[in-house]
Amino acid sequence: MIQLDDNIKQKIKGKKYIGSGGTRIVYDLGNGYVLKIAKSKNGISCNRIEVNIYKSSLKPIKKYLAKITDYHNEYHWIIMKKYDRKYPISSIYKLKLMKLVKKFRANGIIPSKGISQYYEPYSPNLRLKWSGQIVIIDYGGFKYARKHFNHPHQISPTTANNIRKKARTKKAECYE
């Protein structure tokens, strides 16, 4: 278990325990927000992924992600908006989830297995906003489509080097 600082211990004192997954523990802060605390290095990794995906996503994607309002600088914990409306397992919402998965993939983000299997989703990771829009409350298992990148719009180091080589070649041709 990750050591908690006094500030976090104070935040969870007397707060409702919501649940626990393989890597994190979740508490209801009682103010419309939840606190996700890493239990291990894997939990820290899940928190880091959620923060990075949330911060780097553009509005068309970000609106489907649970809002992160604060986080530890080493990702030991994150504070996220709480969403109470359960995701209904219905053909209409499976279709909406399928479209959402396609939208994420088109933006370079690969949803975790429980979300991307929209025909049989892992519904505890999904909620609805009051508008009926799907919101994902656990996206710590998501990945970027291109390995080793921090943002889906970045290019690979190999591509960057090729562009630099072409630029140098063109520059040299200008002086010949």
DANOR-V24230 format. One record per residue. N is the residue number from 1. RES is the residue in one small letter. OMEGA is omega in whole degrees, -180 to 180 (NA if undefined). BURIAL is b if it has 16 or more other ideal C-beta (glycine too) atoms within 10 Angstrom, else e. Layout:
BEGIN
n=N res=RES omega=OMEGA burial=BURIAL
n=N res=RES omega=OMEGA burial=BURIAL
END
This chain:
BEGIN
n=1 res=m omega=177 burial=e
n=2 res=i omega=178 burial=b
n=3 res=q omega=-180 burial=e
n=4 res=l omega=176 burial=b
n=5 res=d omega=-176 burial=e
n=6 res=d omega=180 burial=e
n=7 res=n omega=-179 burial=e
n=8 res=i omega=177 burial=b
n=9 res=k omega=179 burial=e
n=10 res=q omega=-180 burial=e
n=11 res=k omega=-176 burial=b
n=12 res=i omega=-179 burial=b
n=13 res=k omega=179 burial=e
n=14 res=g omega=-180 burial=e
n=15 res=k omega=-177 burial=e
n=16 res=k omega=174 burial=e
n=17 res=y omega=-180 burial=e
n=18 res=i omega=-177 burial=e
n=19 res=g omega=-177 burial=e
n=20 res=s omega=173 burial=e
n=21 res=g omega=-180 burial=b
n=22 res=g omega=-172 burial=e
n=23 res=t omega=-175 burial=b
n=24 res=r omega=175 burial=b
n=25 res=i omega=-177 burial=b
n=26 res=v omega=178 burial=b
n=27 res=y omega=173 burial=b
n=28 res=d omega=-179 burial=b
n=29 res=l omega=176 burial=e
n=30 res=g omega=-179 burial=e
n=31 res=n omega=-178 burial=e
n=32 res=g omega=-179 burial=e
n=33 res=y omega=176 burial=b
n=34 res=v omega=177 burial=b
n=35 res=l omega=177 burial=b
n=36 res=k omega=-177 burial=b
n=37 res=i omega=179 burial=b
n=38 res=a omega=176 burial=b
n=39 res=k omega=-173 burial=b
n=40 res=s omega=176 burial=e
n=41 res=k omega=177 burial=e
n=42 res=n omega=176 burial=e
n=43 res=g omega=176 burial=b
n=44 res=i omega=179 burial=b
n=45 res=s omega=178 burial=e
n=46 res=c omega=178 burial=b
n=47 res=n omega=-180 burial=b
n=48 res=r omega=180 burial=b
n=49 res=i omega=-180 burial=b
n=50 res=e omega=-180 burial=b
n=51 res=v omega=-178 burial=b
n=52 res=n omega=179 burial=e
n=53 res=i omega=-179 burial=b
n=54 res=y omega=-177 burial=b
n=55 res=k omega=-175 burial=e
n=56 res=s omega=-177 burial=b
n=57 res=s omega=176 burial=b
n=58 res=l omega=-174 burial=e
n=59 res=k omega=-179 burial=e
n=60 res=p omega=178 burial=e
n=61 res=i omega=-175 burial=b
n=62 res=k omega=-177 burial=e
n=63 res=k omega=178 burial=e
n=64 res=y omega=-179 burial=b
n=65 res=l omega=176 burial=b
n=66 res=a omega=-175 burial=b
n=67 res=k omega=176 burial=e
n=68 res=i omega=-177 burial=b
n=69 res=t omega=-179 burial=e
n=70 res=d omega=178 burial=e
n=71 res=y omega=178 burial=b
n=72 res=h omega=-177 burial=b
n=73 res=n omega=175 burial=e
n=74 res=e omega=173 burial=e
n=75 res=y omega=176 burial=b
n=76 res=h omega=180 burial=b
n=77 res=w omega=171 burial=b
n=78 res=i omega=173 burial=b
n=79 res=i omega=-173 burial=b
n=80 res=m omega=176 burial=b
n=81 res=k omega=180 burial=e
n=82 res=k omega=178 burial=b
n=83 res=y omega=-173 burial=b
n=84 res=d omega=-175 burial=e
n=85 res=r omega=-179 burial=e
n=86 res=k omega=176 burial=e
n=87 res=y omega=-180 burial=b
n=88 res=p omega=176 burial=e
n=89 res=i omega=180 burial=e
n=90 res=s omega=-179 burial=e
n=91 res=s omega=179 burial=e
n=92 res=i omega=-179 burial=e
n=93 res=y omega=174 burial=b
n=94 res=k omega=177 burial=e
n=95 res=l omega=178 burial=e
n=96 res=k omega=180 burial=b
n=97 res=l omega=177 burial=b
n=98 res=m omega=178 burial=e
n=99 res=k omega=179 burial=e
n=100 res=l omega=178 burial=b
n=101 res=v omega=178 burial=b
n=102 res=k omega=179 burial=e
n=103 res=k omega=178 burial=e
n=104 res=f omega=-179 burial=b
n=105 res=r omega=178 burial=e
n=106 res=a omega=179 burial=e
n=107 res=n omega=173 burial=e
n=108 res=g omega=-180 burial=b
n=109 res=i omega=179 burial=b
n=110 res=i omega=178 burial=b
n=111 res=p omega=178 burial=b
n=112 res=s omega=-176 burial=b
n=113 res=k omega=-178 burial=e
n=114 res=g omega=178 burial=b
n=115 res=i omega=-175 burial=b
n=116 res=s omega=174 burial=b
n=117 res=q omega=-173 burial=e
n=118 res=y omega=179 burial=b
n=119 res=y omega=176 burial=e
n=120 res=e omega=-173 burial=e
n=121 res=p omega=173 burial=b
n=122 res=y omega=-169 burial=e
n=123 res=s omega=177 burial=e
n=124 res=p omega=178 burial=e
n=125 res=n omega=-177 burial=b
n=126 res=l omega=174 burial=b
n=127 res=r omega=175 burial=b
n=128 res=l omega=168 burial=b
n=129 res=k omega=-179 burial=e
n=130 res=w omega=178 burial=e
n=131 res=s omega=-177 burial=e
n=132 res=g omega=179 burial=e
n=133 res=q omega=178 burial=e
n=134 res=i omega=174 burial=b
n=135 res=v omega=-179 burial=b
n=136 res=i omega=-176 burial=b
n=137 res=i omega=176 burial=b
n=138 res=d omega=179 burial=b
n=139 res=y omega=177 burial=b
n=140 res=g omega=178 burial=b
n=141 res=g omega=179 burial=b
n=142 res=f omega=178 burial=b
n=143 res=k omega=171 burial=e
n=144 res=y omega=-176 burial=b
n=145 res=a omega=179 burial=e
n=146 res=r omega=-180 burial=e
n=147 res=k omega=174 burial=e
n=148 res=h omega=179 burial=e
n=149 res=f omega=179 burial=e
n=150 res=n omega=-175 burial=e
n=151 res=h omega=-176 burial=e
n=152 res=p omega=-178 burial=b
n=153 res=h omega=177 burial=e
n=154 res=q omega=177 burial=e
n=155 res=i omega=-178 burial=e
n=156 res=s omega=176 burial=e
n=157 res=p omega=179 burial=e
n=158 res=t omega=178 burial=e
n=159 res=t omega=179 burial=e
n=160 res=a omega=178 burial=e
n=161 res=n omega=178 burial=e
n=162 res=n omega=178 burial=e
n=163 res=i omega=179 burial=e
n=164 res=r omega=180 burial=e
n=165 res=k omega=179 burial=e
n=166 res=k omega=179 burial=e
n=167 res=a omega=179 burial=e
n=168 res=r omega=179 burial=e
n=169 res=t omega=180 burial=e
n=170 res=k omega=180 burial=e
n=171 res=k omega=180 burial=e
n=172 res=a omega=180 burial=e
n=173 res=e omega=-180 burial=e
n=174 res=c omega=-177 burial=e
n=175 res=y omega=-179 burial=e
n=176 res=e omega=NA burial=e
END
